[in-house]
Amino acid sequence: MERLRVSHEPDFRLDRCVGCQCVWLDAGEWPALVDAGLALRLNEVLADGWQRRVREEVVHHRREDELRARHGDACVDDLIRIRAWLHSQPAAQRETLLLLLRSGW
């Protein structure tokens, strides 16, 4: 039996038999899939690509939690805001803007 994540938050997992590939739903799991709009996308949720994305999200959120613990919420919130602003700039300007920041301008 393997436990496959549906999403990173909440930690919601489905059980699938490795041999026969059947999915076993515990109490409340089907309504949770319906509520999340994933009941008709079960094959997609169980696919390698989905599982890879969920694992990447888990790692990203753990890293962000570590950064928040080390540097504080305000600092991380500012970094997220700056990153979003930087990505909203034309691609050709991004490197120039980063160079200006690094040079202490």
Buried (B, 14 or more C-beta within 10 A) or exposed (E): EEEBBBBBEEEBBBBBEEEEEEBEEEEEBEEBBEEEEBEEEBEEBBEEEBBEBBEEBBEEEEEEEEBBEEEEEEEBEEEEEEEEEEEEEEEEEEEEBEEEEEEEE
